[in-house]
Amino acid sequence: MKHLIVGGVAGGATAAARIRRADETAEIILFERGKYISFANCGLPYYLGGTIPQRGQLFVQTPEGFGRRFAVDVRTESEVTAIDPRAKTVTVRRADGTTYTESYDKLLLSPGANPVRPPLPGIDLEGIFTLRNVEDTDRIKNYLNAHAVRRAVVVGAGFIGLEMAENLHRTGAQVAVVEMGNQVMAPVDYSVAAHLHAHLTQKGVALYLERRVEGFERGEQGGVAVLLEGGERLEADLVMLSIGVRPETTLAREAGLALGETGGIRVDKYLRTSQPDIYAVGDAIEYPHPLTGKPYLNYLANPANRQGRIVADNMVYGDTTPYEGAVGTAIAKVFDMTVATTGLPAKRLRQMGIPYASSTTHSASHAGYYPGATMMTLKLTFDPASGRLYGAQCVGYDGVDKRIDQLALAIKRGATVQELTALEQAYAPPFSSAKDPVAIAAYTASNILSGAMPAVGWRDAQAAAADGSMYLIDVRTPAEFAGGSIPGAVNIPLDDLRERLDEVPADRPVLIFCAIGLRGYLATRILLGRGYTNIRNLSGGLRTYALATARYGIPKP
């Protein structure tokens, strides 16, 4: 059996190694149009910032080493330019421009995705970069070594954009981030991104939110000027474009392979394309989201590697292993903070018209009495009828990764928030609390689902403060209240509530809140137990409200 693989990173390299383990006699040819295979895409920003000191650390395998270990014919600087599905051949262009054809029994496409580079005026000026591969990294590194980069502008505030902002800051540059949306890190909800807005501002990163880039021109003192709509102008010595990526489908489209609604290569559950004996994996494919069944593009390394393993078995054994899909689990380090997400956030559920409920909790990363505990925020989204988990987001300083991984598995297994309360977690003071943050989030969500804690979000609280539609009661201590509260709120401390029930109106909606939600929940239970019916607790408390309603970033002129 002769297997051809197009693309030597993530899914492609994984599939090649798996095919060899499954079939020692197979002929395997791996084509890569670049010079390198099996390199660490996600490590590129950290090499540029100096956290990873040696370039060689980015390479998992060299073409020669990989080829020898797995008996794979690795052909770098070899671009597959055409596929003939009927003849079962591909056309390959060498580095010198000459071409040849190669036949196949099974063909795997793993072409990845390309950075979005919009046709803006001046976008080809020196000093403007995208980051996707080793060649991009070398160009940026050489530029940093040859120029005094004192000012850097990052256009786009997704995962790569914020990682580059941190690493350019690490080199000593003053960094500005320009983002067309109203928040950084689009995959998470605004209230979660607000933590990052505060942290980036504390680190001295200038945030230009809701700003559109109109073009670039040569800077007044050399470098590049980034031109924003409305006449704003940002001077930079280096510009990083991190606007997003698109699936690389040129080869597939020209070969007549079907593309899906989102523009990716359409594959079935065995990762087969619309043409016989041609498979596809990685950033270029479209696959149904496990929660919605709708077409989904997923630009993440973990699913690509899993797909590579599955598709190898299907190519060798004959379509025996279905792919379950990915819910979209991702994590990023943003200076000292960590932000992670899995499944569907509230804003995406709203966009899709899917009914949902949500809970926000703030918990210590480990036992508060053990040194070094820091706060983390967990937001869950779930079905308001069944309690099935839809998504989870976590932001904090320590322990974010292990919580989001637990929640990702629960979501993929179709767990409900009630079932999540039964999750058994290891506990010792340096690692967690007897009630882990995931358990607290699950109990809170279960209370919302059962009606034990009627809750509203920060937007409802903001609206109530503006229009007076709810009576606001702050149940924190007088000292806390004196430090600031929601406008219009009345202070009735939790421990005084039973003695001051006559101050709580029974003829209008009442919104209870405290610092993070726990005392508000206790106050809600007191009032519900005393016959009040129109009571709500502010999910996430004043901490969530204050962060979400604060104004971060550079004001528009």
Steps between C-alpha positions, in 0.01 A plus 500: 500500500632841399406796718570862404474772765488871417616710794764405756383681814261379775241272332714404202807395696286322761320304228826398332642360823174320583476345152847359541418351839190341349663374180872433488493426129308805376665759276460844657599828336464824695502827302571832671532822302715659771838392628380360831259241635365424845582837658335671796270767350372599841851560629593757234400814699701381800812453291462854367465633855800303630313267735609213272865592449607262224338475157572126489265444795207571267555184299349173615669312214724583208396372155799267501439367851129453443557327167753258643304412813169438324627394157317791338615665178496863621515752215536857623484805273262292291164659435209292377338725241227278356303181564345277235246289695414284197858410419585498874809714448636826635724756333796615707718808449857485628692797639672550162164535324499162327195279538414130502203277577458241774229234522314400815268241645397727786554875521487717813474879488627695800565844345418706809383861488639830380513827694250762392685784329238748375576713191549821697710790369864459601464147637816386318724758667811377677438435867151346466484128581273202548602196703409150388816297439874481553576719197278775644676461834844533344398816316366658819802393706741641244306826492506526880876441498562759228269778624445684825136408558379743764134511393297205377138480387310172499191501277255242632454385859447126471723231647801564277453877517509512880787251519696720259409811701648340810814382325563830321457671837759256636752629244460851645259645245202717585204302369162609370224254409240602242179297492191559285273334758409637842715245683818298479488121462180464296435132594411600859215713630550869569487459877789252485700713255459795740749332735754510218419864419589595858815287504631622163445859608691435823789365293513819293350360179293763319162360393328649196166318506226543236757648260523409132834515316469685169857462379870552559759749385863578565543644850615853573815369669542187291311184578129476422199714579178310566204703373175456691158616392417849616851629433683332791860413426726264695874513441678164519838344433333163444143392422362151563185399313296250697162550339420133463551210261313334215508130404740429215267338248643602163632154417181327613271742316690471172485121529122515527475407868185630668536795736260563785291793621788656692749465214692202631546162330190295572573160654284221639535326835792295366671821381441407136453777248245491216753321277579130546823415685571866589490599866562831678586617851602809695427869464372462144201276575143575596334260742174513699525641851407223749259728691319666212552270203578808293811533276800618697859607433742420780853642477654310790794261524346236725209412266737499200724245668205286604364512146840391371491189716142413405543560128809281490301207634225564245748519213667173604208294635215631286289764677457336837541789744259797503611844617288642783569867427649774717323742733778759470720484810768769507727675748738796494749665729453879507787641704433369854143387430362191331174491305336184368177401332316188390166444335258784425514839674185698573546741211521220245192333646316832467613536139372151421169552678564217747334551842753487782568590860836593649681526830811691601703412808823629652708253702852466637735285292582300812426515872505863609699428815784348297740764361468610139128455442363722222148562374364336189172563322292218351202558271276212398232500232235229500155398379240667725272196474726195518810654653724357227831682494555717193824675586747618758747786528766554762737787568751534781863461598541137604320171440293619204625221273395206714151644557430564133623152409257342747217708362591423139469127565168551678365700205617242244332227705169689507506557877249719681584751771343262752732221384792739520446529876596133528843555346763372742811715524829458682536731798788622707547866607777581250285382207135572566234541766266241646244661269689539174417799276338257254280359777400850613414594142294181464311553826426860405376402154285225655345753739416728207354208307283383792379849587671498838696807387323714241782694335561781253814614320697820515319651200165469679651663807638783289161553340324492838740760639424722202120471488411416859312186395637305799568587862872443556626369833872472574542242780870563557632671814470878544877532450483316169198703393684824576769396253254507210188320383249486217336842461171522687561198724397490866733338752343231721780272624424129484527452876247782560252391233259307723467803732443741208246311291265798518744687272468238224209583267258218428326676213787535252792290367801490730859440389740376766875515460824468693869478407502169310150353539513275809356745754248605237390137472460472877298823505285370214423183694404703807258715304350210308452319829321804641242507221661739252451378144658753264862468612809468283870459582771661285702219343869555574424788734651845493834360382351398167288816474791736571733338248236473228378860535844660531638691204837369386702601200578826323181711456399583146594854397 
